[in-house]
């Protein structure tokens, strides 16, 4: 499963990029706001830093302006993915932009039928928001499983990009369910390697090593 980082914070992106674990980046208007940066400037900096796909989201909600904004975002760099909302206008814009050779990421996907429509128009990625589905009292992971089954049934190549990830278990369950990508916020990605028994075991090994009086 690919790891994308869900942030527009260039310091976090730089750190995770250097670990070799990062396959791409996703941003959205809220994350741009949080960064305090100009969207084009920060996306250009991220695209320069990261080799993989970097999603930049349009702000328009109508088809024509989505196309204009999408094309402008794509001018920033070759690894820009145009992120569009999963609405009818977004699906129509996705079809045109995909046919023109741009990569697309359909965001704010909350149902399997929405994902099916995105796949039918050839979206590069579809982003089911699992945390926000959980917030509604419904199991967000079932959405990933349903989309995986549908895409496999028909051989759709659209990648399932699990978004709105809040916990380590979300990441684990996404990998089990066969999501192609998980976009993970910095606060969660750094938890994935931690385990209290690793810390406890290491502490005991170090104490015993000290007693050997040896060096390597
Ligand atoms: O990738 C979408 C993500 O940023 C939304 O996450 O936690 O605001 O639902 P959240």
Boltz pocket constraint, residues with backbone or C-beta under 6 A from the ligand:
constraints:
  - pocket:
      binder: B
      contacts: [[A, 6], [A, 26], [A, 28], [A, 129], [A, 131], [A, 132], [A, 163], [A, 164], [A, 165], [A, 166], [A, 183]]
      max_distance: 6.0
